[in-house]
Amino acid sequence: MEVLAILIPVSLFLGLLGLGAFVWTLRKGMYDDPDGDSQRILDTRYDDKPKPMPKDDD
């Protein structure tokens, strides 16, 4: 039971550290992609109907 006195604060610290890192990335705008969708819609690599894979005739 003494180990809980160590594990609970450590887990709370790591959780708050992860939350802080997430908030920091939000504030830095790392998830903003204003031009990405307009460029991806014109790119053929992201086609809704991909070409069928060639079959292997073994």
N, C-alpha and C positions, 0 to 999 in steps of 0.2 A: 504493500500500500504506500510505502514511502516513495516508490518510483513515480507515483501519480503526482507528487509534489514537484517533480522535475518535468514530467511529460506534459502536464497541462499548460504550464507557462511557456514551454518550448513550442508546443503546437499553436498556442495563441499568438506567439511572436511570429512564427512562420506564416500563419494565416494573415496576420496584419501586414507582414512584409509583402506577401503576394497581392493583397488588396491594394497596398500602396503602389506597387509596380504597375498594376492594372490602371489605377487612376492616373498615374504619371504618363502612361502611354496614351490614355484618352486625351489628356491636356496637351500633349505634344502633337496630336493630330495624326497619329500613326495609323488609324483606321479610316481616315478620310481618303477617298479615291474619286474625286469629282470627274476626272476624265477617263477613268478606267472603263466604265460601262459603255460610254460612247465610242471608245476604241475597240472594245471586245465585240460589239455587235457587228462590226465590219470585218472582223478577222475570221477567216475560214477555218482556223484551228478549233474554234468553239462552235462548230456547226451542230444543229439539232439532229441532223440525219447523217451520222458518220458513214463513211464508205465501209462496205462489208470486208471483213478480213479474208484474205485468200485461203482456200482450203488446201491442206496438205494431202496429196495423193500418195500415201505410203504403200 
